[in-house]
Amino acid sequence: MNPGLLRLEELVRHFLISRETLSVRMLDETLDPTPLLKEIRDDKVATIIIDANASVSYAILRKAKELGMTTAFYKYILTTMDFPLLRLDGVVDDQSNIVGFSLLNTSHALHPHFQRSLSLSWRDSCGRGQHPGASMSSALMFDAVHVVVGAVRELNRSQEIGVKPLSCSSPLIWQHGTSLMNYLRMVEYEGLTGHVEFNSKGQRTNYTLKILEKHRGGHREIGMWFSNNTLVMNSTSLDLNSSESLANKTLTITTILESPYVMRKARFQDLSGNDRYEGFCVDMLRELSHLLHFSFRLKLVDDGQYGAPEPNGSWTGMVGELINRVRGSV
């Protein structure tokens, strides 16, 4: 069983229940995402989950940029816990929708010291270049050491423990092993990866994931996910700021001649562009473009129809052009 499918088990189960469409694609041994991205583009898939480490995720997004797949139409969800370390300024732009997660608690008192130690180690081993930042594996190791030290300290207070050499091939076990596991389950610790606590099975519980969205110059927090399956989104992240999302953009408006909404002017042959048209919708578009600082181009539907389903599942008319995103129609 592929470990990626195990990580996405809950997601796959959701799609089986909802009967929505979920396609799973895997990179081959070359790790070249080009063929898969072209398939996704041709299938007009808008939401893409990338389950890969930070370097592979970066390579996929870089190729997506080359293929014109980082526009506002596409939404990427990255599962790598090193999402904050990704430097995507040269790969994505203001229209890109890229969301990821992080456990890292940057407000922890030891976080500056932790970062400084990693930077010094990076300088000693690599010699040059800027340290990319704290990886999640480093932060988890930091917390794991503190948790084990805390559990051993508590165990040592309750009973005298000693070191005993044991062989992996020997059936003998360390006599304090079970007690140590019990103390580990009792540990509660505020670490670099947030609240650390374990349930009776030794699984981590009562933790939170920050939901981050990439933007120019870095990322911003847009919500929190709690391990009890509670999702809390920032109110500002749910409000689409149209003035920012449409500013300085040119929209192609697919429409149909329909009085009094969109009509040709009396001498439209002598005019060009949007000046050939008038009507309620045209006036409304002009007013909106002034308020929100965007430009638009009116385009009549090629077949002059609103749209109807074809036997093969496709659509004709305006609906078909919107589905097929002809010339960036909206």
N, C-alpha and C positions, 0 to 999 in steps of 0.2 A: 504494500500500500504506500502510495506517495505521501510523504509528510505534509506536503502542501494541501492535499485533499483532506487530511485529518484536521488541519488548522481551519479549513473552511467548512467543516462538517455542519456546523449550525446554519451557515448560510445556504448550503446545499439543501438541508432539510427544510428551510423556509421556502425555497423555491419549489420543492416537491409538493408542499402543502398548498401554496398559493397558485400553483400551476402557471406561474410566470416563466419566462424563458431565461435560462442561465446557460451560457456557453463557457466551457473550460478549455483553455488552450495552454500548451506547455512548450517552453523553449527547448530546442534540441541541444545537442552537446556543443554546438558552435556558439550558443548564446546570442545569435543574431536575431533581433526582434523584427526585422523588416518584413518577412513573409506573414507573420502573425498580425502585425499592425495593418498590413494591406488588406488582409481578410476582414479584420474588424472594421476598417474604413469602408470596404465594399458592402459589408452587411449593415452599415449605418448604425452601428452600436454606439451609444452615447456615453454610457457609464462603464468604466473599466477599472477593475480591481487588480493592482499589481502586487502579487505576493512574492517578494524577492528581497535580497539584502540591499543595502543602500547603493552599492556600486552598480549592480545590475539594474536597479530601479532608475538610477541616473541615466544609464545607457539607453534604456527603453524610452524615457522621456526625451532624450536628445534626438533619437531617431524619429519619435513622434513629431517633434518640431520640424524636422526635415520633410516629413510627409504631410505637413499642414494639419496635424491632428492635435494642436494645442489651442484651438480656437474656443470660443465660448460654448460651442456645441458639445464639446467633450468634457467629461468629469472624471477625474482620476482619484482613486482611493488607494493609498499606499499603506501596506501593513508593516513595513520596517519600523522598528522602534527607534532607529537612528534618523528619523524624518527631520528633526531640527538641524542635523548636520549637513543636509543636502544644500548645495549652493546652486540654485537654479536661475540666477539672474540672467545668464546668457542663453538659457534654454526656454524659459517661459516668459510671457508678457502679462499685461494687466488683464487680458481677457481670459487667461487660463484659469481653470478650476481644478486645484490640486489640494487634496485633504489628506492628513496623516494623523498620527497619534504619538504621544510621548508620556512616559512615566516619570521623567526627570523632574525633581523638585529643585528648581534653581534658587529658591528662597531659603534653602537649608543653610544653616550657619557654617557648615563645613564645605559648602559648594565652592567658594572662592579658593580655599586651600587645595581642594581636590583638583580644580582646573589648573592651578599653578603647578602642582606636582606633575600632572600629565604633560603640561607644556615643557617643563624642565626635562622630563624623560624623553619627550619627542625631540627636543633640541640635541640631547646627548646622543640619541640613536640615529636620527636622520640628518642632523647637522645644519639643515637650512629649511626654509619654508615655514609657513604659519601652521600652528597646531590646529587641526580641523575642529576640535571640540571633544567633549566627553562622550564616548560611545556608551550605549546602553549596557553592553557587556561589562565595561569597566565599572559603571555605577552599581550594577547588580553584584559584582564581585566585592565591591566596597561594602555594600549592605550585608552580604552573606558572611563576610568575615566578622563584622560587628555582631551579627545575630549569633553566630557560633560562639564567639568570645563571651557574650552575655549569658548564653545557656551553660557553658562550661563553668563560668564564675558562680552561677546559682547552684549548679550541681556540686561544685567543690565546697560550698557552704553547708550543704546538707549531709555530705558524706565524704570520706577521704578517698580520693581517687589517685591512681598512679598510672604510669606508662608501662605497658606490657607489649613486647614484640609479638606480632602475630603474622602468620603466613597465609596468603590468599588460598593456598591449597589445603590448609588445615581446617578441620571442622570446629576448632575452638573459636569462641567469640569473646569480645571484650565484655566483661561482666557489667560494665556501667553503660553499655550501648543503649539499652532500652530506656534507662533513666534519662540519658542525654536526649533521646528523641522526645520524651515527654516534656522535658524542659524547653526544647526547641518549639514545641507546640504552644507553650505558654508565653513565649516572647512576644512583646508588643514594642515596636521601635519605629520612630520617625526618621527615615533614612533619605538618601539621595534619590531613591525611587518612590518616595512617598511613604504612606503608612504600611508597615510590614507586620503582618499577623497571619497565623495559620489556623486552619480548622482541625478537627480531630483526625482527618486523613493526612495531615501534613501539607495540604494545599493552601496556597496563599489566598487570603480573603480580605474583604473590606478595603480594597484598593481602588484607585481612580485613574482613569486615563484622560489626559488633556487632548482635546480635539483641536488640531491646528490647521490653518489654511495658509497656503503660500501667497505672498504678495510681494510687491516690489521691495527689495532690500531685506527680505527675511520671511517671517511668518507671524501670524497673530492667533491668539486663542479664541475660538468661536464657541466652545462648549466643553462639557465634562461628561464622561461616561463612568458610571459606578458599577462595581462588580456584582451588585444585586440587580443588574440589567436596567438601571435607571439612567435616562439620558436627559441632560439639562443643557439647552442651547442658549447662548447669549441672545437677548432680544434684538440687539443691533445686527447680529449675524443673520437673523431671519428677515430683516427688512431690506429689501432690494433698493439700493440707492441708485435710482434710475439716472439721476443727473450725472453721476460718476460713470455708470456703466455705458451710457449712450454718448457721452461727450466726445466730440471730434470724430465720430464714426459716420459712415455713409450706409444707409439701409436701402435695400431694394424691396419695394413694396409691390407685391403681386396683387393685382386687382382685376375687376371686371367692370365694364361700362354698365352702370345702373343708375338711372335718374331717381332721386336728386343727389345721389351720393357721389358718383364719379361720372362726369360727362365730358365730352369733347366740346371745346369752345367753337363758336360759329366759324371762325377762320383758322382752325387749328393747323391747316396745311402750311400756313405762313409762319407758324411758331415752332419752337423746338423744346425738347425736354419736358419738364413739369408744367411749363407755361401753356401747353396744349390742353390742359385739363382744368376743370372747375367742379364745384359741388361741395356738399357738406363735409365729406370725408377729406377732400383735398384741403379745405379751409382748416379743418381740425389738425391735419398733419402739419400744415405750415405753422400753426400756432404752437403745437407741441415742439417742433424743431427749433423754434426761437427760444422757448422756455428751457429746453433740455440740451440745447447746443449740439444738435446732430443735423446731418444732411440726409436727404432721401431722394430716391429715383423711382418714379412710378413706372411699372411695367405691366402691360396688359397680358392676361393669360393667353398662351399660344392658341389654344383651341376654343377660347371664349366660353368655357363651361365652368360651373362651380366644382364639378367633380362627381364621378360615380365609380363604384368598384368594378374591376374587371374580373373575368373568370380566373385569372392567374393570381389574384390577390392584390394586384397593383391598383392604383387609382388614376383617373384621368383628371383634367381640369386643374383648378386652383389647388384643390386638396392634393393632387398628385405632385404638383410642383413644390408644395410645402414639404411633403414627405420626402421627396427626392432632393430637396434643398437646391433647386435649380437657381444658379447664380446667386446664392445666398439669400433666397426669398424669405420674407417674414410675413 
